[in-house]
Amino acid sequence: MEISPHRLRYFQLVLEKGSIRSAAEHVNTRPSVFTRQIQLLEQEIGAALFERGPRGAEPTEAAQSLIEYWRGCQAQQEHFEDALQARRSLQRGSVRISVSEGLAICLMDEVLAKFMARYPTVEIAVHIRATNEIINDVLENRTYPNLCV
């Protein structure tokens, strides 16, 4: 089953405001727009979400389950966005380097030491290989397990 995130936002707003009319007024739109979106969402999940009454829309048990699902989705999205931002800002991540033995000491002293001091949570993996092996690894897009520095 695929649930429309667009309709879930309408659903969430009706829950927060307590009625379709209040939700519609909050976003300056017609109540019929909200009614239609809620009806389509109910069709998608195959269950009624609200019991409509004189005092507004009362959520059903299905609505309670759906809001738990929606909150989980939002939390997962936030976690994903945080992880992406951490990688973009080099707060987390990993770097793999293949280097010849003759350049390894220079790389460690002049480049990696500064990088590691600036980005201490980024994992660095160094694989020491012969030059011709490095060229073949690049040509064949071959990677190696992390050997952390």
C-alpha positions in Angstrom: 0.0 0.0 0.0 1.3 3.4 -0.9 0.0 6.3 1.2 0.2 9.8 -0.3 2.4 12.1 1.9 0.4 15.1 0.5 -2.8 13.6 1.9 -1.1 12.8 5.2 -0.4 16.4 5.7 -4.0 17.3 5.3 -4.9 14.5 7.8 -2.3 15.7 10.3 -3.7 19.3 10.1 -7.3 18.1 10.7 -6.0 16.2 13.7 -4.2 19.2 15.1 -7.0 21.6 14.5 -9.8 19.3 15.5 -12.0 19.9 12.5 -11.9 20.1 8.8 -13.2 23.6 8.8 -10.5 24.8 11.3 -7.8 23.1 9.3 -9.0 24.7 6.1 -9.2 28.1 7.7 -5.7 27.7 9.0 -4.3 27.3 5.4 -6.8 29.7 3.9 -8.6 27.1 1.7 -12.1 25.6 1.3 -13.2 22.8 3.6 -14.3 20.8 0.5 -10.6 20.5 -0.4 -9.8 18.9 2.9 -12.9 16.7 2.8 -11.9 15.4 -0.6 -8.3 14.7 0.5 -9.4 12.9 3.7 -11.9 10.8 1.6 -9.1 9.8 -0.8 -6.8 8.9 2.1 -9.6 6.8 3.6 -10.0 5.0 0.3 -6.2 4.4 0.1 -6.1 2.8 3.5 -9.5 1.2 3.4 -10.7 2.6 6.8 -12.5 5.6 8.1 -10.2 8.1 9.8 -12.7 10.4 11.5 -16.1 10.2 13.0 -17.7 13.5 12.0 -20.0 15.1 14.5 -21.3 18.4 15.6 -18.1 19.2 17.6 -15.7 18.4 14.8 -13.8 15.4 13.6 -13.0 12.7 16.2 -10.2 10.4 15.2 -10.9 6.7 14.9 -8.5 3.8 15.9 -7.3 3.7 12.3 -6.4 7.4 12.6 -4.4 6.7 15.7 -2.5 4.0 13.9 -2.0 6.2 10.9 -0.6 9.1 12.9 1.9 6.8 14.5 3.0 5.6 11.1 3.2 9.3 9.8 5.3 10.3 12.8 7.6 7.4 12.2 8.0 8.5 8.6 8.8 12.0 9.6 11.3 10.8 12.1 13.0 8.6 9.5 13.1 11.5 7.0 14.7 13.8 9.6 17.2 11.2 10.5 18.0 10.7 6.8 18.4 14.5 6.3 20.6 14.8 9.3 22.8 12.0 8.0 23.1 13.7 4.6 23.9 17.0 6.2 26.6 15.4 8.4 28.2 13.9 5.3 28.0 17.2 3.4 29.7 19.0 6.2 32.2 16.2 6.8 31.0 15.5 10.3 30.7 11.8 9.4 31.7 9.6 6.5 34.6 7.6 5.3 37.5 8.1 2.9 39.4 5.2 1.3 42.9 5.8 -0.1 45.2 3.4 -2.0 48.8 4.7 -1.9 52.2 3.3 -2.8 54.5 2.6 0.0 56.9 5.3 -1.0 54.2 8.0 -0.7 52.4 6.6 2.4 54.6 8.5 5.0 54.4 11.8 3.1 50.6 11.4 2.8 50.3 10.6 6.5 52.5 13.5 7.7 51.5 16.2 5.3 47.9 15.5 4.4 46.1 13.1 6.6 47.3 14.4 9.9 45.8 17.8 9.1 42.6 16.3 7.6 42.1 14.1 10.7 42.6 17.0 13.1 40.0 19.0 11.2 37.5 16.2 10.7 38.1 13.8 13.6 34.8 11.8 13.1 35.5 10.9 9.4 36.9 7.4 9.1 40.1 7.1 7.0 41.2 3.9 5.4 44.6 3.6 3.8 45.5 0.6 1.7 49.2 0.4 0.8 49.7 -1.1 -2.7 52.3 -1.2 -5.5 51.7 1.5 -8.1 50.7 -0.9 -10.9 48.2 -2.6 -8.5 46.7 0.8 -7.7 46.3 1.6 -11.4 44.6 -1.8 -12.0 42.4 -1.2 -8.9 41.2 2.2 -10.3 40.7 0.7 -13.8 38.6 -2.1 -12.4 36.8 0.0 -9.8 38.0 -2.3 -7.1 37.8 -1.3 -3.4 39.1 -2.9 -0.3 37.8 -3.3 3.3 38.6 -0.4 5.5 42.0 -0.4 7.1 41.7 2.5 9.6 44.5 4.9 10.3 
